């Protein structure tokens, strides 16, 4: 069974991630290119194991990872509109709880 982590645990994890983050934009992009594909696989696995009632929300979460990877591909190619997939995702409405 899946259970959410506490706010305290998530906050501590976020602080640790920020502490370890690369200090440059190029470094951040390198890290994202290295790590983000695995996030997509993890979200797809979560979506696959989720109950039918949760599928709309799980697809929405997976969509975030897809948008991030689309952004990276465009940013790596030097596309001035690389942010467009992220804007589309942010403009989309999550499924109500």
C-alpha positions, 0 to 999 in steps of 0.5 A: 500500500502507498502512503504519503510522507509527512510534511516534515519529511518532505520539507527535509528532503527538499532542503537536502535536494536544494543543498546538493543542487548544482550551482549553475544553470548548465549544471542543473540541466546536466543533472536533469538530463541524467535523472529525469528519465528515471522519474518518468519511469517511476511515475509510469510504474505508479500509474500502472499500479494505481486503482482505476479511481486514481487514474486521472490524477496519476495521469496528470502527475505523469504528465508533469514528467512528460512536460519536463522531458519535453522542456529538456529536449527543447532546451538542449536543442536551443529552442527559445520556446523551450518553456512551452511544454511546461506552460501547457502543463501548468495551464492544464487543470488537475482532476478534482479530488 
